[in-house]
Amino acid sequence: MKILFIGDVVGKAGRRAINQVVPALRVEYAPDLVIANIENLAHGKGVTVKTFAEIKEAGIDFYTGGNHSLEKPDANELFNDPAVPIIRPANFIGAVAGRGYQTISVGSRTVLIVNLVGQVFVADGNFRNPFKEIDLILGQFNQDTLAAIIVDFHAEVTSEKRALAHYLDGRVSAVLGTHTHIPTADAHVMPGGMAYVTDVGMVGIRDSVIGAGKESIIQSFLQEVKIPKTVPEEGLVDVGAVLIDINPQTRKATTITRVDRTVEV
């Protein structure tokens, strides 16, 4: 089973790049399942019904989120719709819209997809312990009925991502880091057969600060106050993704390979 996972899609440029790149990647790699993180889809923060509609036909099968998932006014409409294949972090505190994990059919097989957010240095909220949360989730399933278990860990700190990876090695098929928007060079299969990468990267403008306009971010640092960020819409877009091969009989990964592209929008 081949799974293509695409990192955080940022703003209009990211949406346009997704519509360019995903159809081509589907032809080149013939993945059984394509997943993308879209918590930055709407102008770099959150997702809306309109921005989701813009990528709906690109060829993505399932969508994950992060700490910004529910920030837009109409996000609840998407996340509460059982027909929309989208989840947000399972360890949000309180009664919030949507689901944090979901099983989906991939041909005759069943795949469990889980979204978690880190606790360390992640802005905009307090979250339950992701280590304890994943234990609760996995405890609900007879894993012999699953062909793969994919975890999108949306976290800031590399040590927290790495620690969760060691904690889950041998128990899930993949832990894929998102949130920092910088692709890391450590994609590998861990000793227990779990694919791991600290960060998949982003689908966002290269000439930026992790997808945001560089001048607004520079001024925030210079003036030591928070300045509203801009999100550039044209230029070269870096597309960060990984391709994972999983043996559905064992739920273990055999390979994980970076699939990075650059397109102009």
N, C-alpha and C positions, 0 to 999 in steps of 0.2 A: 504494500500500500504506500503510495507516494502522496505526501502532504506538502503543499506550498504555503508558507506562512509569511505574510507581508507586514512590515513594521508600520508604525504610526503614520497615518495619512494626514497631511497637514494642509488645510485650507484649499482654496480654489486651484492652486497649482498642483497640489497633490491629487485632487479629484480628476483634473485633466490628464495627469500622468498615468493614473490608474486606468483610465479608459483607453489610453494608448498601449500600455505595457501588458496588462493582464491577458488580453486575448492572445498576444504573441507568446507569452510564457506558457499558456495552456497548450498551444500548438507545439512548442519546443520540448516541454517536459511531460506533457500528458498527465498531470497530477490527478489523483482520485478526489482530492479535496483541496480547496483554496480558502484560506482564512486570512482576514486582514483586521488590524487594529484601527478603529476609526474614531477614537475619542477626541481627536483634534480636527475633525472633518470640516466643521463650520468656522471658518476664519480663525483656525488655530486653537479653538477651545469649544468642545462639545460637538453635538450632532443635532441637526434639524431634519424635519421631514423633507424639506426641499433639497438639502445637500445630500441626504441619503438617496433620494430619487435620482440624482445626477450620476451616481455610480452603480445603480441597481442592475444595469445591464452589462456591466464590465466583465462579469464572469467570476465574481467572488461568491462562494457558497455560504460563508458564515462570517460573522463580525464579532469582534471583542472590543472592550473599552478600557476605561481607567478612571482616575480620580475626577476628570472633567465630564464624564459621560452624561450626567443628568443636568448640566448647567443651563441648557437652553430651554425656553418656556414650553416648547412642544416636544421635548425629548420623551416625556412620559408616554405620549401617544405611540411612539416607536417601540419603546421598551416593554410596554404592557400588551402589545399586539402579539399573540401567540404565533401568528403567521410570519412574523419578521424574525429571521434567524440571527438574533443579536443578543448578547449578554453583557452585563456590567460586572464589576468586581463583586464576588460573593460575600466578602467581608466588610461591606458597607454597614455602618451602624444605623439602626432604626428602620422604620417602615419606609422603604423606597421602592420606586417603580422597577419592574423588570426582574430578571433571573440572573443568578451568578454562575450557573452551570447548566449544561443541557446535553442530552444525548441526541445524536442525529444518525440517520441511516445513510451509509455510503455504499451504494449497491446493496448487497445482501448482508453487509456488516454494520455494526453499531460502534460509533465513536463517541466518547465522552469528552466534552470541551469545558474547561474550567477557567475562570478569570479571577485573579487575585490582585490586590493592591498592597504594596509594602507599607510598613508603619514608620520607617525611618526617613525623616526629612521630606516626606511627601506632603505638599500643601493642600489646602482646601478640605480638611476634614480629619476626623479621627476614625480609625478602622480597627476592627477586631484582629487578633493575632492570626496572620495567614497560615502559620504552621498548624495551629489548632483547627483552623477552618478547613484546611484540606483534609485533615484526618476525619472530620465529621462528614465531609462530602464523600470521600472514598468508602467510608463505612456503610453508606447507603446502597452500594452496588455489589452484586455478584460479579466480580471482575472476569470470570470465565465467559461471561456473555458479551464482553467488550473486545473489540479488535485493536483499539488504541485509546490512550488517555493523553490529551494534550492540555498543558497548563500554560496560559499566558500570565506571566508574573510581571505586573506593571509597577516597577519599583525604582527608586532613585539610587540606592546604595549598592555598590557591587558586592560587598560582603554579605548583605542580606539575600541577594539573588543567589550567590554561590552557596550559602548555607542551606537555603531551601532546596537547591539542586541536590546537594549531598543527602539531605533528609529524605528526598523522594526517589533517589536513584534505586532502580529495581522495582519501584512501585507504580510509576507512570511511564509513558512512552517518551514524553518530551517536556522540558521546562524551557520556555522561550521568553527571554527578558525583553520588555518594552519600556517606554517612558523617557529614556534619556536621549533618544533620537540619534545617538552616535553608534554606528555599527562596530561591534567588537570582533577581534580576530581569534576568538577562543571556541569556535563551533567545533564540538567533538562529541563522541559517544562515550559516556562515563562507564566505569567498570561494571555496573549493574545492568547496562543495556539501555540507558536513558539518554536521548539526545539533549544537548544543552548549548545555549549561547547566552552570554550575559546581556547583550542587546542586539536585537535584529536590525535596528536603525530606523530611518524614517523614509517617507515619501514626501520630500519637501525641497524647497529651493536650496541649492548648494551655497550660493552667495548670501548667506543669512547666519543668524545665530540660532541653531537648532530649529530652523523653520520660521523664525521671527525676523522682522526687519532689523538689520544690524545697527542702524543709527539710533533707533529707539532704545535698544538694549544698551548700547555704549553710553548713551546719555543717562540712563538709569544708574549705571555704575559711576559715571563722573559726578552726577549731582546727588548721588546717594539717596534718591527718592524713587518711588515706583512710577514710571512713566508708561502710559498706555502703549502697548506694543502694536506695531504694524505687522502685516503679513504680506510679503511680496507675492505677486500673482503671475509673474513672467520670468523666464530664464531657464537655466539648466536645473533639472530636478534629479536628485539622487533617489533611487528606488532601492531600499534595503529589504532583502527577503532571504529566507532559507528554505531549502528543499530537504525533507526528511523521508527516509525510506524505513518503513516499519514492517516487521513480520507479524501479521495479524494473528497467527497461532500463538505466539509468545508475548505479544504486545511490546516487544523490545525493538529498539531502533537498530538498524544496521549501519546507516550513514546519516550524516547531516552535512550539507554543503551550502555555502553562501551563494546566493543568486542575486548579484547586485547589477543594476543597470543605471544608465544616465540618459534622460531624454530632455528635449527642449520643448517648453510650452509657451 
